[in-house]
């Protein structure tokens, strides 16, 4: 039986690629109609969303080390 707790490098690579693609898609959508101030705000929001998504994914895939 396979070890379900072991991270799959292929899956991690694929997931990271999808996250980056989604971030670029969101940025392109926001940038197409943004003013400079709106652009800065949009990029900050997208960055925060992608960072939060990555942190959630890392927390889910990290092994439990509690006691």
Secondary structure as the mmCIF struct_conf table of DSSP 4:
data_model
#
loop_
_struct_conf.conf_type_id
_struct_conf.id
_struct_conf.beg_label_comp_id
_struct_conf.beg_label_asym_id
_struct_conf.beg_label_seq_id
_struct_conf.end_label_comp_id
_struct_conf.end_label_asym_id
_struct_conf.end_label_seq_id
TURN_TY1_P TURN_TY1_P1 UNK A 4 UNK A 5
BEND BEND1 UNK A 6 UNK A 6
HELX_RH_AL_P HELX_RH_AL_P1 UNK A 9 UNK A 31
TURN_TY1_P TURN_TY1_P2 UNK A 32 UNK A 33
HELX_RH_AL_P HELX_RH_AL_P2 UNK A 36 UNK A 61
BEND BEND2 UNK A 62 UNK A 62
HELX_LH_PP_P HELX_LH_PP_P1 UNK A 63 UNK A 64
#
